[in-house]
Amino acid sequence: MRIGINAANLLALGAPLTKIYDHAARAEADGFTSYWLGQMAVPDALTTIAALGSRTTTIELGTAVVPTWTRHPLMLAGQALTVQEIVGNRLTLGIGLAHKALVEPTLKVNYLKTSQHMEEYLDVLIPTLRDRTCDATGEIWSGADDLSGGVKAARAPSLLLAAMGPRMLALAGRRADGSILWLSGPRTIEGTIRPALVAAAHAAGRPSPRIVAGLPICVTDDPARVRAQIDQSLDKYGKFDSYRHVLSLESVSGPGDVALVGDADAVREGLDALAKAGATDFAATEFATNGDEAAATRALLTAVAA
């Protein structure tokens, strides 16, 4: 299982871009394979990743994730290909539906027909990324364009879907390169997510899918306190049906219970459990309440990555 770093903690704290640049450069120097940015209102994830192209050289740079509702697939394809050339073909494009509780009040649109929404989105996005051209007509998303004129060194980025339910998992296995997850533990990955992804991918004649697991992680001598703080920090996820579902599959009550928290041995056992469950990658959101926890967590992750 490859080990990467997710910058969600910095984004949640409103860290300046310079701190994100330094964080990504250190992740590369420490030997991690990937660095992930979520799409907030500000900063824009893909623009920030483009800036990271001049501050890193080898590490994979991924979005976790860009919501589909805010960008037409033609526009997203053009932006992703541009960023891909800037970063030397190191971009992985993670996209997702986001959540009704976020989409409807923010964008003033109805969060309906989500499976059709994503299927049609991919009808435009995938051929535009792969072939630089598309001609698709759907009820929700349509597009006809030719993007063959520029950024000729850019390859189509790998595409991951945020998927937890059966229809989205089937779509991710059938049409994308895998799924990027958040708050899905080993029981859920092994019993629900991996079987659905693999079955759909193999039925479509595609290779085994990538499964990028994402969880908070903290090496600490006070796990109860840290788990309580994680629950407090991530309490909004209790409002989202998809996350309540995966937490129930894991037989836990909140994000703190599925997080990898404890002494070094306990956290390492948690990482081993994710790998055995079928996760191909782990995108670590480092959650530390003091400098000792931050140093211990990074030291363990660096050792495992090596």
N, C-alpha and C positions, 0 to 999 in steps of 0.2 A: 504494500500500500504506500503510495507516494504521499509525502507530507507537504502541505502548502500553508499559507497564511492568509486569513481573511481580515481585511481592514475595518470590519464592522464596528469594532470598539472605537476606533479613531473617528469614523463618520458620525457615530452616535454622540460623541463629545464635541462635534463641530471643530475638529482639529484643522489648523491651517494646511494648505496644500503642501507647503514646504515640509511639514512633519510627515505627510503621507509619502512624499518623495523619499525622505530619509528612511522611512519604515520599509518601503519596497526595496531600496538599495541594500539595507541591512538583511532583509529576508534572502536576497540573492547571495550576499556574502556568507550568510550562515548555512547555505546549502539547500534551501527549500526549493521545491520544483515549481511552485506556482504562487501567484499573488492575486487575490480576488478583491474586487470593489463592487459594492452594491450601488444601485442607482437611487440616489436621493434627489430631492428637488435641486439642491446645490450641495456639493459639486456634481457636475455631470460626469458619469463614470467613464464613458469612452473618451471624452476630452482629456480627463486626468490620465487615463492609460496612455494616450498619445504622448503626453508630457513625460511619462515614465520611460518612453522609448529611448530617450537620450540619457537617462539616469541608470538604466540597467542594460544588460547585454544578452543574457541567456534565459532568464526566468520566464516561464509562461505567465501571461497577463490575461485575466479573465473577468468578465462581468457576472455578478451574482446577486441580482439579475437585473436586466433591463425590462421593465413592464411593456407589454405590447400596446396597450391602449394609448400611450402618449406619442407613439411614433408610427407613421405609415411604414409598412415593410420595405418599400422602395427607398425611403429616406434612411431607414436603419441599415439597409444593405450598403448604400453609398457611404455612409459614415463608417461602418465596420470595415469595408474594404480600404478606405482611406487610412484608418488607424492601423490596419494590418500592414500596409506598406511602411508606415512611419516606424512601427515597432519591429520590423524585420520578420513578419510572419510568425509572431509569437502570441497572437490574440486568440482566445477562446471566447465565443459569444454565448453567454447564458441569457436566456429570455424566459419570461413567465407571465402569467395572467394577473399577478398581484391578487388583491382581495377586494371583495365587494365593499367592505367597510372603509376601504381607502379610495377605491375608484369612484364610487357614486358621489360622495360628498365633494371630492376634489375636482373631478372632471365633469360632473353633472351629466353623466351618461348612465344608461341602464346596463348593469352587469348581468347580461343574459347570453344564452347560447354559447357558453364558453368553449365547449368542444369544437363547435363549428367555427367560432372565432379563431381558435388556434389553427385548425386545419386549413382554413382559407389564408391565414397569415403566412403559414409555411408554403402554401401554393405560390405566393408571391416572393417570399424571402429566399427560399432555397434555390430556385433556378437563377435568381438574380445574383446571389453570392457565387454559385457554382459556374454558371454559364454567362454571366453578365447580361442576361436578357430574360425577359419573361413576358407572358401574355396570358393573364389569368383574370377570369371574371367570376366573382362570387357575390353572395348576398351582403356580406359584411366588408370584405376586403377584395379589391381588384387592383390590377396594375399591368401596364404595358410600357416597357421602356428598354433602352439599350444602354448599358453602362460599360461598353467595351472600349471607350475612348481613352481612359486614363488608368493610373495606378496599375500598370501592367505587371509589376513584380509581385503584386499582392495575390496570395492564394486564398481560396475560400476558407474562412476560419472554421474551426471545429464548432459545432452547434450543440448546445445542451439545453434541455428544457427543465424548468422547475416543475416537478411532477410528483404527486403523492396519491391521487385517486386513480382508480382503474382505467378510466378513459384517457387521462393524460399520460399515464405510464405506458399504455399501449401505443399512444402516438409518439412518445419519446423513443420507445424501442424501435418503432417502425420507420420513423422518418428522421430522427436526430441521431447524434452520436452517444447519447446517454442522458443522464439526469443529474442535476445539481440539487442537493437537499439541504434542509435546515431543520434541526430539532428532530431528526429521525434517528433513532438508536439502533443497535444491532439486531434486536428482535424484529423490529419493523423492516429493516433492510433484508434480513435473511428470509423472513416469512412472507413478506408482501411485495416489497419494492423490487428486489432482484429477480424473483421468479417471473413477475409480470414483464419487466424490461427484457429479460433474456428471451422469453417466449415470443414476444412481439418482434424482437430483432431477428431471431433465427427464422421465424415464419416469413419475414420479408427478405431473407437472404443476406442480412447484414451481419457484421462481426459482433461479438459480445460487447455490450454497451459499457460505457464508462459510468461509474457511480461515484459522485463526489459528495461525501458526507461532510456536513458542517455542524459543529457543536461548540458551545463555550468550553474552555478548558482552563483549569487552574491547579497548580501544585501548591498545596497549602497544608498547614497543620491544624486548621480549623474549618473542616469541610461544611459543617452545619451552617456556620455564619456565611460562608461564601455562597452556598446553595440558596440561602434566603435572600441574599443580595441579587443573585441572578434572577430569582423569581420576581423580585421587585423591579429590576431593570427591564425585564422582558414580559411584564404583565400584559402588555397589549396583545400578545399572541394568543391569550385566552379568548379574545374576541373573534378569532378567525376559525371557521369550522374546520379547515384543512389541518391546522395545527392541533386543534383539540382532538381530531381523529388520530393523528399519528402518535400523540402522547397517550391516548387511550390504548392504542395497539401495543405500546411499550409498557403499559400498566403503571404509568406514573401520573402524578397529578399536575406537574408543572415543569417548566424548562430547567429549573434547578436540579430536578431529579434525574433528568436524562443527560445533563452536562457531565463532562469528565472532570471530576473534582476529588481531591484527596492527596495522599502522599504520593511520591514518585512511583512507587510500585503499583498503587491502585490506579493511577492515571495510565501507566503503561499497560496494565491489564485491560483497561477500557479501550485503548487503541488496538490492542491485539484482538479484542472481541469484534471491533468494527471490521478489521481486515478479514477475520474468519467468516464474518457474515456476508462478505462479498463486496465491501467498499473498495474501489480501486484507488481512491484518493481520500485524504482527509484535509479539509480546509479549516484550520484552527482559528477560532476567535479567542484570542488570549484575554482572559478576564482575571485581572489582578487588583487587589485592594491595597497593596503596598509594594514597595520596591523588592522586598525579599520574594514575594510570590511571583512578581514579574520575572525576576532573574531565574528562579527555579523552574518556572513554566517554560521559558525560552530555552533553558539548558536541556531540559528533558526532550523537548521537541527537536532541538538540534541534534541530540544524540540519536533519536529514533530516525530522523531524516538521513543521518549518515549511514 
